[in-house]
Amino acid sequence: MEPVVAVLLVIALVGVPALVLWRVLRGRRELGSSPAERATFETLHTASLAAPPLRAGLTEAGAQKASRYLRELLGSPALAITDEKRLLVYDGEGDHHARDAFTHADRTLAGGRTRVLGPEVVSCDLPECPIRFAVVVPLTTDGRVVGSLAAYGGHASAGLVRAVHEVASWVDSQLELAELDRSRTRLMEAEVRALRAQISPHFIYNSLTTIASFVRSDPDRSRELLLEFADFTRYSFRRHGEFTTLAEELRSIDRYLTLERARFGDQLHVTLRIAPEVLPVAVPFLCLQPLVENAVQHGLESKPGVGRISIIAEDAGAECRISVEDDGVGMEPARLRRILAGDADERSGAGGGGAGQRGRTAAPGLR
């Protein structure tokens, strides 16, 4: 199979639905004897094997795993992949050329342009070595050169140049998907850090003050509250995992409310209505803590008399619907409308909580 034909078929893989690819793989024995059918299957299958290692980004381990499949797609005797600083892999014949592979790529890395290197640059003194030419193409992500792909062989036809370009474009698409995955992960981590930041110093100060007030009058009570505070902070500032179960999240909420009840006494009433089947549901770490804390701080602290909070978690088919309500002082309807409309000044002073008067916030769980 000509390299150009093989590579053009690879590009289609980016848009091939998983179901179609599965059917192709399942029907391997049913493709018939047509050379075109066999070529189609082999190209799709080879590209599918090269994709997973590249989805981790341009790493040495990923490049080493993907190189043999990329070389098979190109039909070249050897192939080299670099990042911006070093050679990641040289795969194929003439491995003594590996020592010069990064040098061959330096101008492509610097200028972002394809280069065709001839015998005056690539060839060696070994007559049996098949390496005489190299086609070096940049690898890019978001318009930035992040590495290079070089195909080595005994010739450098226009067809080979086009084939290397097509394979490099496909590799670029995999690297961009890897970057998208990393960006999504960074966003999730940032959201979790933001949630942790919402555990207000106001609560920590009040908790420690409350604990201190029991040190002389009720030492056992003080010790119990101190242990609850230690468990709460240990859970809140843990560094592993961006998700937790609803059961774990509710345990942390219980510790928080134990500390708040010590401060409010009989003035704080809490009602929980939790469906047992949703307890194992995965939820974002600390998704409930800011809601409950804001209900206490902004909804109930300024309310005279008894304040009530209800936490409800119920099965909603494919989702778990979680709501937090309080009967606190609430918020003026006009101000609430301005906040919901995106008024930045109002948002900065809203405190982000205190539902008040049956205000409700729902958080979907993950099955």
C-alpha positions as CSV (number, residue, x, y, z in Angstrom):
1,M,0.0,0.0,0.0
2,E,1.3,3.4,-0.9
3,P,2.1,5.6,2.1
4,V,0.0,8.5,0.9
5,V,-3.1,6.3,0.5
6,A,-2.6,4.9,4.0
7,V,-2.2,8.3,5.6
8,L,-5.2,9.8,3.9
9,L,-7.3,7.0,5.4
10,V,-5.9,7.8,8.8
11,I,-7.4,11.3,8.8
12,A,-10.8,9.8,8.5
13,L,-10.2,8.1,11.8
14,V,-10.5,11.3,13.8
15,G,-14.2,11.5,12.9
16,V,-15.0,7.8,12.8
17,P,-17.6,7.0,15.5
18,A,-16.7,4.3,18.0
19,L,-19.6,2.2,16.7
20,V,-18.3,2.2,13.2
21,L,-14.7,1.3,14.3
22,W,-16.1,-1.5,16.5
23,R,-18.0,-2.9,13.5
24,V,-14.9,-2.7,11.4
25,L,-12.9,-4.6,14.0
26,R,-15.7,-7.1,14.5
27,G,-16.0,-7.7,10.8
28,R,-12.3,-8.2,10.2
29,R,-12.9,-11.7,8.8
30,E,-15.8,-10.4,6.7
31,L,-13.9,-7.7,4.8
32,G,-13.3,-9.9,1.8
33,S,-10.3,-10.2,-0.3
34,S,-10.4,-6.8,-1.9
35,P,-7.0,-5.0,-1.5
36,A,-8.8,-1.7,-0.8
37,E,-10.9,-3.3,2.0
38,R,-7.8,-4.8,3.6
39,A,-5.9,-1.6,3.3
40,T,-8.8,0.4,4.9
41,F,-9.0,-2.0,7.8
42,E,-5.2,-2.2,8.4
43,T,-4.9,1.6,8.3
44,L,-7.8,2.2,10.7
45,H,-6.6,-0.5,13.0
46,T,-3.0,0.8,13.1
47,A,-4.1,4.4,13.8
48,S,-6.4,3.2,16.6
49,L,-3.4,1.5,18.2
50,A,-1.3,4.7,17.9
51,A,-3.9,7.0,19.4
52,P,-4.1,5.9,23.2
53,P,-0.4,6.6,24.0
54,L,-0.6,10.0,22.4
55,R,-3.6,11.0,24.5
56,A,-1.3,11.3,27.4
57,G,0.5,14.1,25.6
58,L,4.0,14.3,24.0
59,T,5.9,12.2,26.5
60,E,8.8,9.8,26.1
61,A,6.7,6.8,27.1
62,G,3.8,7.7,24.8
63,A,6.1,8.4,21.8
64,Q,7.9,5.1,22.2
65,K,4.6,3.2,22.2
66,A,3.1,5.1,19.3
67,S,6.2,5.2,17.1
68,R,6.0,1.7,15.7
69,Y,2.5,2.3,14.5
70,L,3.2,5.7,13.1
71,R,6.2,4.2,11.2
72,E,3.9,1.5,9.9
73,L,1.4,4.1,8.6
74,L,4.2,5.9,6.8
75,G,5.9,2.7,5.5
76,S,9.3,4.3,6.3
77,P,12.4,2.4,7.5
78,A,12.8,4.7,10.5
79,L,11.0,7.4,12.4
80,A,12.0,9.9,15.0
81,I,9.9,12.0,17.4
82,T,11.2,14.9,19.5
83,D,9.8,17.4,21.9
84,E,11.2,20.9,22.1
85,K,14.2,19.9,24.1
86,R,15.2,16.3,23.3
87,L,14.8,13.2,21.2
88,L,11.9,11.1,22.6
89,V,12.3,8.0,20.3
90,Y,14.1,6.8,17.2
91,D,12.4,3.7,15.9
92,G,13.5,1.5,13.0
93,E,16.6,0.8,11.0
94,G,19.9,2.7,11.2
95,D,19.6,3.4,14.9
96,H,23.1,4.9,14.7
97,H,21.3,8.0,13.2
98,A,19.6,8.5,16.5
99,R,22.5,10.5,17.9
100,D,21.8,13.1,15.2
101,A,18.0,13.0,15.1
102,F,17.5,16.0,17.4
103,T,20.0,18.0,15.4
104,H,18.1,17.2,12.2
105,A,15.0,18.6,13.8
106,D,16.5,21.8,15.3
107,R,15.6,24.2,12.5
108,T,12.1,22.8,12.2
109,L,11.6,23.3,15.9
110,A,12.9,26.8,15.7
111,G,11.0,27.9,12.6
112,G,8.0,25.6,12.5
113,R,8.6,24.6,8.9
114,T,8.9,21.3,7.1
115,R,12.4,20.4,6.0
116,V,13.7,17.7,3.6
117,L,17.2,16.6,4.4
118,G,19.3,14.9,1.8
119,P,22.4,12.6,1.8
120,E,24.7,15.5,2.5
121,V,23.1,15.8,6.0
122,V,21.7,12.3,6.7
123,S,23.7,9.6,5.0
124,C,26.4,7.6,6.7
125,D,29.4,5.5,5.7
126,L,27.6,2.2,6.0
127,P,26.7,1.0,2.4
128,E,24.0,-1.3,3.8
129,C,22.2,1.4,5.7
130,P,18.9,2.3,4.1
131,I,18.8,5.8,5.6
132,R,19.7,8.5,3.1
133,F,16.9,11.1,3.4
134,A,14.7,12.6,6.1
135,V,11.4,14.5,6.1
136,V,11.0,16.6,9.3
137,V,7.6,18.1,10.1
138,P,6.7,20.2,13.2
139,L,4.2,19.0,15.7
140,T,1.9,21.8,17.0
141,T,-0.6,22.4,19.8
142,D,-2.7,25.6,19.8
143,G,-0.5,27.0,17.1
144,R,2.7,26.4,19.1
145,V,5.5,24.1,18.0
146,V,5.9,21.4,20.7
147,G,7.9,18.8,18.8
148,S,8.8,17.2,15.5
149,L,8.1,14.1,13.5
150,A,10.7,12.8,11.1
151,A,10.5,10.0,8.6
152,Y,13.8,8.5,7.5
153,G,14.3,6.4,4.3
154,G,16.1,6.0,1.0
155,H,14.1,8.6,-0.9
156,A,12.1,11.8,-0.3
157,S,9.3,11.9,-2.8
158,A,6.5,14.4,-2.8
159,G,4.2,11.6,-1.8
160,L,6.3,10.9,1.3
161,V,6.3,14.6,2.3
162,R,2.5,14.7,2.0
163,A,2.2,11.5,4.0
164,V,4.4,12.8,6.8
165,H,2.3,16.0,6.9
166,E,-0.9,14.1,7.2
167,V,0.4,11.8,9.9
168,A,1.8,14.9,11.8
169,S,-1.6,16.6,11.5
170,W,-3.3,13.5,13.0
171,V,-0.7,13.4,15.8
172,D,-1.5,17.1,16.4
173,S,-5.1,16.3,16.9
174,Q,-4.3,13.7,19.5
175,L,-2.0,16.1,21.3
176,E,-4.7,18.7,21.3
177,L,-7.2,16.2,22.8
178,A,-4.6,15.5,25.5
179,E,-4.2,19.2,26.2
180,L,-8.0,19.4,26.5
181,D,-8.0,16.6,29.0
182,R,-5.3,18.3,31.0
183,S,-7.2,21.6,30.9
184,R,-10.4,19.9,32.1
185,T,-8.5,18.3,34.9
186,R,-6.9,21.7,35.9
187,L,-10.3,23.3,35.9
188,M,-11.7,20.7,38.2
189,E,-8.8,21.1,40.5
190,A,-9.3,24.8,40.5
191,E,-12.9,24.4,41.3
192,V,-12.1,22.2,44.2
193,R,-9.5,24.6,45.5
194,A,-12.2,27.4,45.3
195,L,-14.6,25.3,47.3
196,R,-12.0,24.7,49.9
197,A,-11.3,28.4,50.1
198,Q,-15.0,29.0,50.9
199,I,-14.5,27.3,54.3
200,S,-14.4,30.6,56.0
201,P,-11.9,31.7,58.6
202,H,-15.0,33.1,60.3
203,F,-16.2,29.5,61.0
204,I,-12.7,28.4,62.1
205,Y,-12.4,31.3,64.5
206,N,-15.9,30.7,65.9
207,S,-15.3,27.0,66.3
208,L,-12.1,27.4,68.2
209,T,-13.7,30.1,70.4
210,T,-16.6,27.8,71.2
211,I,-14.2,24.9,72.1
212,A,-12.2,27.2,74.3
213,S,-15.4,28.2,76.2
214,F,-15.9,24.6,77.2
215,V,-12.4,24.0,78.4
216,R,-13.1,24.8,82.1
217,S,-16.8,24.3,82.3
218,D,-17.0,21.0,80.4
219,P,-13.6,19.5,79.5
220,D,-15.1,16.3,78.1
221,R,-17.3,18.3,75.8
222,S,-14.3,20.5,74.8
223,R,-12.3,17.4,73.9
224,E,-15.1,15.9,71.8
225,L,-15.5,19.2,69.9
226,L,-11.8,19.5,69.3
227,L,-11.7,16.0,67.8
228,E,-14.7,16.8,65.6
229,F,-12.9,20.0,64.4
230,A,-9.7,18.0,63.7
231,D,-11.7,15.4,61.7
232,F,-13.5,18.1,59.8
233,T,-10.4,20.0,58.8
234,R,-8.5,16.8,57.9
235,Y,-11.3,15.9,55.5
236,S,-11.6,19.4,54.1
237,F,-8.0,19.8,53.3
238,R,-7.1,16.3,52.0
239,R,-5.1,16.3,48.8
240,H,-6.3,13.1,47.1
241,G,-9.3,12.8,44.9
242,E,-11.6,15.4,43.3
243,F,-14.7,13.3,44.0
244,T,-16.1,11.6,47.1
245,T,-19.3,9.7,48.0
246,L,-22.4,11.5,49.2
247,A,-22.0,9.4,52.4
248,E,-18.5,10.8,53.1
249,E,-19.7,14.4,52.3
250,L,-22.6,14.0,54.7
251,R,-20.3,12.8,57.5
252,S,-18.2,16.0,57.1
253,I,-21.4,18.1,57.1
254,D,-22.4,16.3,60.4
255,R,-19.1,17.3,62.0
256,Y,-19.5,20.9,60.8
257,L,-23.1,21.0,62.2
258,T,-21.9,19.5,65.5
259,L,-19.5,22.4,65.9
260,E,-22.2,24.9,64.9
261,R,-24.8,23.4,67.3
262,A,-22.3,23.9,70.1
263,R,-22.3,27.6,69.3
264,F,-26.0,28.1,68.6
265,G,-27.4,25.6,71.1
266,D,-31.1,24.9,70.7
267,Q,-31.4,27.8,68.2
268,L,-30.2,25.6,65.3
269,H,-32.4,22.7,64.1
270,V,-31.3,20.5,61.2
271,T,-33.4,18.1,59.3
272,L,-31.9,15.5,57.0
273,R,-33.9,13.4,54.5
274,I,-31.5,11.2,52.6
275,A,-32.6,8.3,50.4
276,P,-30.4,5.3,51.3
277,E,-29.8,4.4,47.6
278,V,-28.0,7.7,46.8
279,L,-25.4,7.4,49.6
280,P,-22.8,5.7,47.3
281,V,-23.3,8.3,44.6
282,A,-20.1,10.2,43.6
283,V,-20.3,13.9,44.1
284,P,-17.6,16.7,43.7
285,F,-15.5,16.9,46.8
286,L,-16.8,19.6,49.2
287,C,-19.8,20.5,47.0
288,L,-22.2,20.6,50.0
289,Q,-20.0,22.2,52.7
290,P,-20.1,25.8,51.3
291,L,-23.9,25.5,50.8
292,V,-24.6,24.5,54.4
293,E,-22.0,27.0,55.8
294,N,-23.6,29.8,53.8
295,A,-27.0,28.8,55.0
296,V,-25.8,29.1,58.6
297,Q,-23.7,32.2,58.2
298,H,-25.9,34.3,55.8
299,G,-29.3,32.8,56.5
300,L,-29.5,32.1,60.3
301,E,-26.8,34.1,62.1
302,S,-28.8,37.3,61.9
303,K,-32.2,35.7,62.5
304,P,-33.7,35.9,66.0
305,G,-35.1,32.7,67.5
306,V,-34.8,29.2,66.1
307,G,-33.3,28.7,62.7
308,R,-33.9,25.6,60.6
309,I,-31.9,23.9,57.8
310,S,-33.0,21.0,55.8
311,I,-30.7,18.8,53.6
312,I,-32.5,16.6,51.1
313,A,-31.0,14.0,48.8
314,E,-33.3,11.9,46.6
315,D,-33.1,9.6,43.7
316,A,-33.9,11.3,40.4
317,G,-33.4,8.5,37.9
318,A,-30.0,9.0,36.3
319,E,-29.2,11.8,38.8
320,C,-29.1,12.4,42.5
321,R,-30.9,15.6,43.4
322,I,-29.5,17.3,46.5
323,S,-31.0,20.5,48.0
324,V,-30.1,22.7,51.0
325,E,-32.8,25.0,52.4
326,D,-32.9,27.4,55.3
327,D,-35.6,29.6,56.8
328,G,-33.3,32.5,57.5
329,V,-33.5,36.2,56.9
330,G,-33.5,35.7,53.2
331,M,-32.7,38.4,50.6
332,E,-34.6,41.3,49.1
333,P,-36.2,40.0,45.8
334,A,-34.9,43.0,43.8
335,R,-31.3,42.2,45.0
336,L,-31.7,38.5,44.2
337,R,-32.8,39.4,40.7
338,R,-29.8,41.6,40.2
339,I,-27.4,38.8,41.4
340,L,-29.1,36.2,39.1
341,A,-28.8,38.7,36.2
342,G,-25.0,38.9,36.8
343,D,-24.5,42.2,38.6
344,A,-20.8,42.0,39.6
345,D,-21.2,44.5,42.5
346,E,-24.1,42.6,44.0
347,R,-22.3,39.2,43.6
348,S,-19.2,40.5,45.4
349,G,-21.3,41.3,48.5
350,A,-23.8,38.5,48.4
351,G,-21.7,36.0,50.3
352,G,-22.8,33.2,48.0
353,G,-25.3,31.7,50.4
354,G,-28.2,32.2,52.8
355,A,-31.0,30.8,50.7
356,G,-33.6,31.9,53.1
357,Q,-37.4,31.5,52.7
358,R,-37.2,28.2,51.0
359,G,-34.3,29.1,48.7
360,R,-32.9,25.9,47.1
361,T,-29.7,24.9,45.5
362,A,-29.4,21.5,43.8
363,A,-26.2,19.6,43.0
364,P,-26.3,16.6,40.6
365,G,-24.5,13.4,41.6
366,L,-22.7,11.0,39.3
367,R,-23.8,7.4,38.9
